[in-house]
Amino acid sequence: MTARNRIAGLLAVLLAAVIGAAGYVWKVHRDQATTLAAASAVAQGGDLASLRARPHLVFRSTALGEGYGRVAVVPLSDPGGPRAITPVSCERVHATGAGAVCLAAERGIVTTYRGRLLDTSWQPVRDLPLTGLPSRARMSRDGSLVATTTFVFGDSYANPGQFSTRTVVTRTDGVVVGDIEKFTLTVNGRVVTAADKNLWGVTFLDDDTFYATAASGGRTWLVKGSLTARTATSVRGDVECPSLSPDRTRVAFKKHGDLPAGKWRLAVLDLTTGVETELAETRSVDDQAEWLDDDTVVYGLSRQDSGSASSDVWQVPADGTGEPEVLVGDAWSPAVVL
């Protein structure tokens, strides 16, 4: 091959590389523009104050754009419609008509985490005890109690015994009730004192009684607890992240069963009869479900797309019938406020 041919070949390769790079840059800009346009459209919404005055859904917005990670609100009458974006960013959020709890990450050279109680105008009222990676947050219906769960060690519930959590219950007037993992845990009549004992996923029945998940020795249980007696007693095995129904007769939860590690199935347990009903959602759900009403369970589900940072809030009938449907797209950590 002559020098001229070699130079011509090299120029051809360089030209192809330049054209390819230009095409790639054009595609990236086009995709970004499309994504941002869609995100802007989804982020537009109504007045926060007026939305707070009627039944609404509070959630963490996962629509790409400036509102990503911020708390959003939509009316229950139009959950799939335009959303109003609050000034607050949270990893986990839960709300009632009296206020909200926000577990947030402050990212920098070293990421730190903060729990805050917010008023109905989304302004901070006080800081809450928080140590570790935010996992679960729940308020009582009357807004007087808040529970926060963080990972002190590990970052997944996939393998019980390979993580450590801290779950603290606080009264919203600032009084710390305590870490429920220090309560006396009784399972099948025996007190559990093992070092791998963990409790998380609180749901409140009233000012004293709560339900939660307890784990030890690779097993999990639904427990019923008392804040004044500082006790938690097992009710049923293989129950995680319970959520009490509005009529207070059932809990929605995720169960592991014989599924592979890190996989769960949604179900509902009747607390009076002990009857368990598996829901029509067959995909794995790693969330603490919420109740839209006495007949419908809602939950967050990460997108199945590879590399996606988004998620959606789905709904499914609580009696095991029907099919799952998207309630709010680009959303996570739902809370129903009536």
RAFEN-V406456 format. One record per residue. RES is the residue in one small letter. SS is DSSP state (hx for helix, st for strand, lp for the rest). D_CENTER is the distance of its C-alpha to the mean C-alpha in whole Angstrom. Layout:
res=RES ss=SS d_center=D_CENTER
res=RES ss=SS d_center=D_CENTER
//
This chain:
res=m ss=lp d_center=65
res=t ss=lp d_center=66
res=a ss=hx d_center=64
res=r ss=hx d_center=64
res=n ss=hx d_center=62
res=r ss=hx d_center=60
res=i ss=hx d_center=59
res=a ss=hx d_center=59
res=g ss=hx d_center=56
res=l ss=hx d_center=54
res=l ss=hx d_center=54
res=a ss=hx d_center=53
res=v ss=hx d_center=50
res=l ss=hx d_center=49
res=l ss=hx d_center=49
res=a ss=hx d_center=47
res=a ss=hx d_center=44
res=v ss=hx d_center=45
res=i ss=hx d_center=44
res=g ss=hx d_center=41
res=a ss=hx d_center=40
res=a ss=hx d_center=40
res=g ss=hx d_center=39
res=y ss=hx d_center=36
res=v ss=hx d_center=35
res=w ss=hx d_center=36
res=k ss=hx d_center=33
res=v ss=hx d_center=31
res=h ss=hx d_center=32
res=r ss=hx d_center=32
res=d ss=hx d_center=28
res=q ss=hx d_center=27
res=a ss=hx d_center=29
res=t ss=hx d_center=27
res=t ss=hx d_center=24
res=l ss=hx d_center=24
res=a ss=hx d_center=26
res=a ss=hx d_center=23
res=a ss=hx d_center=21
res=s ss=hx d_center=23
res=a ss=hx d_center=24
res=v ss=hx d_center=20
res=a ss=hx d_center=20
res=q ss=lp d_center=23
res=g ss=lp d_center=22
res=g ss=lp d_center=24
res=d ss=lp d_center=25
res=l ss=hx d_center=22
res=a ss=hx d_center=24
res=s ss=hx d_center=25
res=l ss=hx d_center=22
res=r ss=hx d_center=21
res=a ss=lp d_center=24
res=r ss=lp d_center=23
res=p ss=lp d_center=20
res=h ss=st d_center=17
res=l ss=st d_center=14
res=v ss=st d_center=12
res=f ss=st d_center=9
res=r ss=st d_center=9
res=s ss=st d_center=11
res=t ss=lp d_center=12
res=a ss=lp d_center=15
res=l ss=lp d_center=18
res=g ss=lp d_center=20
res=e ss=lp d_center=20
res=g ss=lp d_center=17
res=y ss=lp d_center=15
res=g ss=lp d_center=12
res=r ss=st d_center=13
res=v ss=st d_center=12
res=a ss=st d_center=14
res=v ss=st d_center=15
res=v ss=st d_center=17
res=p ss=st d_center=20
res=l ss=hx d_center=19
res=s ss=hx d_center=22
res=d ss=hx d_center=21
res=p ss=lp d_center=18
res=g ss=lp d_center=19
res=g ss=lp d_center=21
res=p ss=lp d_center=21
res=r ss=lp d_center=18
res=a ss=st d_center=19
res=i ss=st d_center=18
res=t ss=st d_center=18
res=p ss=st d_center=19
res=v ss=st d_center=16
res=s ss=st d_center=14
res=c ss=lp d_center=10
res=e ss=lp d_center=8
res=r ss=st d_center=6
res=v ss=st d_center=8
res=h ss=st d_center=9
res=a ss=st d_center=13
res=t ss=st d_center=16
res=g ss=lp d_center=19
res=a ss=lp d_center=20
res=g ss=st d_center=18
res=a ss=st d_center=14
res=v ss=st d_center=13
res=c ss=st d_center=11
res=l ss=st d_center=11
res=a ss=st d_center=12
res=a ss=st d_center=14
res=e ss=st d_center=18
res=r ss=lp d_center=19
res=g ss=lp d_center=23
res=i ss=lp d_center=25
res=v ss=lp d_center=23
res=t ss=lp d_center=19
res=t ss=st d_center=19
res=y ss=st d_center=16
res=r ss=st d_center=16
res=g ss=st d_center=15
res=r ss=st d_center=16
res=l ss=st d_center=17
res=l ss=st d_center=18
res=d ss=lp d_center=20
res=t ss=lp d_center=21
res=s ss=lp d_center=22
res=w ss=lp d_center=19
res=q ss=lp d_center=21
res=p ss=st d_center=21
res=v ss=st d_center=22
res=r ss=st d_center=22
res=d ss=st d_center=20
res=l ss=st d_center=18
res=p ss=lp d_center=19
res=l ss=lp d_center=16
res=t ss=lp d_center=18
res=g ss=lp d_center=16
res=l ss=st d_center=13
res=p ss=st d_center=10
res=s ss=st d_center=7
res=r ss=st d_center=7
res=a ss=st d_center=8
res=r ss=st d_center=10
res=m ss=st d_center=14
res=s ss=lp d_center=16
res=r ss=lp d_center=18
res=d ss=lp d_center=21
res=g ss=lp d_center=19
res=s ss=lp d_center=21
res=l ss=st d_center=18
res=v ss=st d_center=15
res=a ss=st d_center=14
res=t ss=st d_center=12
res=t ss=st d_center=11
res=t ss=st d_center=12
res=f ss=st d_center=14
res=v ss=st d_center=17
res=f ss=st d_center=19
res=g ss=lp d_center=17
res=d ss=lp d_center=14
res=s ss=lp d_center=13
res=y ss=lp d_center=13
res=a ss=lp d_center=15
res=n ss=lp d_center=18
res=p ss=lp d_center=19
res=g ss=lp d_center=21
res=q ss=lp d_center=21
res=f ss=lp d_center=18
res=s ss=st d_center=18
res=t ss=st d_center=16
res=r ss=st d_center=16
res=t ss=st d_center=15
res=v ss=st d_center=17
res=v ss=st d_center=18
res=t ss=st d_center=19
res=r ss=st d_center=21
res=t ss=lp d_center=21
res=d ss=lp d_center=25
res=g ss=lp d_center=24
res=v ss=lp d_center=25
res=v ss=st d_center=23
res=v ss=st d_center=23
res=g ss=st d_center=22
res=d ss=st d_center=21
res=i ss=hx d_center=20
res=e ss=hx d_center=21
res=k ss=hx d_center=24
res=f ss=lp d_center=25
res=t ss=st d_center=27
res=l ss=st d_center=26
res=t ss=st d_center=28
res=v ss=st d_center=27
res=n ss=lp d_center=30
res=g ss=lp d_center=32
res=r ss=st d_center=32
res=v ss=st d_center=31
res=v ss=st d_center=28
res=t ss=lp d_center=29
res=a ss=lp d_center=28
res=a ss=lp d_center=27
res=d ss=lp d_center=24
res=k ss=lp d_center=22
res=n ss=st d_center=19
res=l ss=st d_center=17
res=w ss=st d_center=13
res=g ss=st d_center=11
res=v ss=st d_center=13
res=t ss=st d_center=14
res=f ss=st d_center=17
res=l ss=lp d_center=20
res=d ss=lp d_center=22
res=d ss=lp d_center=23
res=d ss=lp d_center=24
res=t ss=st d_center=23
res=f ss=st d_center=19
res=y ss=st d_center=18
res=a ss=st d_center=16
res=t ss=st d_center=16
res=a ss=st d_center=19
res=a ss=st d_center=20
res=s ss=st d_center=23
res=g ss=lp d_center=25
res=g ss=lp d_center=23
res=r ss=st d_center=22
res=t ss=st d_center=19
res=w ss=st d_center=20
res=l ss=st d_center=19
res=v ss=st d_center=21
res=k ss=st d_center=22
res=g ss=st d_center=22
res=s ss=st d_center=25
res=l ss=lp d_center=24
res=t ss=lp d_center=28
res=a ss=lp d_center=29
res=r ss=lp d_center=26
res=t ss=st d_center=26
res=a ss=st d_center=24
res=t ss=st d_center=25
res=s ss=st d_center=24
res=v ss=st d_center=24
res=r ss=st d_center=23
res=g ss=st d_center=22
res=d ss=lp d_center=20
res=v ss=lp d_center=17
res=e ss=st d_center=13
res=c ss=st d_center=11
res=p ss=st d_center=13
res=s ss=st d_center=12
res=l ss=st d_center=16
res=s ss=lp d_center=17
res=p ss=lp d_center=19
res=d ss=lp d_center=22
res=r ss=lp d_center=21
res=t ss=lp d_center=23
res=r ss=st d_center=20
res=v ss=st d_center=17
res=a ss=st d_center=14
res=f ss=st d_center=13
res=k ss=st d_center=13
res=k ss=st d_center=16
res=h ss=lp d_center=18
res=g ss=lp d_center=21
res=d ss=lp d_center=24
res=l ss=lp d_center=21
res=p ss=lp d_center=21
res=a ss=lp d_center=19
res=g ss=lp d_center=16
res=k ss=lp d_center=16
res=w ss=lp d_center=15
res=r ss=st d_center=16
res=l ss=st d_center=14
res=a ss=st d_center=17
res=v ss=st d_center=18
res=l ss=st d_center=21
res=d ss=st d_center=23
res=l ss=lp d_center=24
res=t ss=lp d_center=27
res=t ss=lp d_center=29
res=g ss=lp d_center=26
res=v ss=lp d_center=26
res=e ss=st d_center=23
res=t ss=st d_center=22
res=e ss=st d_center=20
res=l ss=lp d_center=19
res=a ss=lp d_center=20
res=e ss=lp d_center=17
res=t ss=lp d_center=18
res=r ss=lp d_center=16
res=s ss=lp d_center=14
res=v ss=lp d_center=10
res=d ss=lp d_center=8
res=d ss=lp d_center=5
res=q ss=lp d_center=6
res=a ss=lp d_center=8
res=e ss=st d_center=10
res=w ss=st d_center=13
res=l ss=st d_center=15
res=d ss=st d_center=18
res=d ss=lp d_center=20
res=d ss=lp d_center=21
res=t ss=st d_center=17
res=v ss=st d_center=14
res=v ss=st d_center=11
res=y ss=st d_center=8
res=g ss=st d_center=6
res=l ss=st d_center=9
res=s ss=st d_center=10
res=r ss=lp d_center=14
res=q ss=lp d_center=16
res=d ss=lp d_center=19
res=s ss=lp d_center=20
res=g ss=lp d_center=19
res=s ss=lp d_center=16
res=a ss=lp d_center=14
res=s ss=lp d_center=12
res=s ss=st d_center=10
res=d ss=st d_center=11
res=v ss=st d_center=10
res=w ss=st d_center=12
res=q ss=st d_center=14
res=v ss=st d_center=17
res=p ss=st d_center=19
res=a ss=lp d_center=19
res=d ss=lp d_center=22
res=g ss=lp d_center=22
res=t ss=lp d_center=24
res=g ss=lp d_center=23
res=e ss=lp d_center=21
res=p ss=lp d_center=18
res=e ss=st d_center=18
res=v ss=st d_center=16
res=l ss=st d_center=15
res=v ss=st d_center=14
res=g ss=lp d_center=14
res=d ss=lp d_center=13
res=a ss=st d_center=10
res=w ss=st d_center=6
res=s ss=st d_center=4
res=p ss=st d_center=7
res=a ss=st d_center=10
res=v ss=st d_center=13
res=v ss=st d_center=16
res=l ss=lp d_center=19
//
